Each structure stands twice: as C-alpha cells, then as structure tokens.
Amino acid sequence: MQEPPIDALAQKIGSKYALCVVAAKRARQLLEQAQNYELPNKEKALSVAAREIYEGRLEATND
C-alpha cells in the first residue's frame, strides 16, 4: 500500500489534478536543491513532496 494514500492527499489539496501539479512543482524544487544536499534516506523527490503535503507543510495556491 502506498503511504500516504492518494485519496487522503487529494482531499488535502482539493483534487487529484491539483495534487499532481503541487507535488510535481515541489519535487522539481527538491531536485534543484538536491545539488546541495541529499534527500533523506535516498527517497525520491516526489515521495518527499507527497509526505510534506500529507503532513500539512504544503498547500495549494492559485498562482
């Protein structure tokens, strides 16, 4: 089973489509910053972004 669940993430953001955009943008930021440090436990950037959304550290905005 995936952690965190996609449906729970989509509820936090508002829709699955917005979730994809927010997670992709954050993952891209993490990859750009990864040149300076390694991601925790060698996790993938998208997994880190999903966890940040699930923990409430990221929110969707209408930019």
Helices and strands as residue ranges (DSSP letters): H 6-13, H 16-33, G 40-42, H 45-54
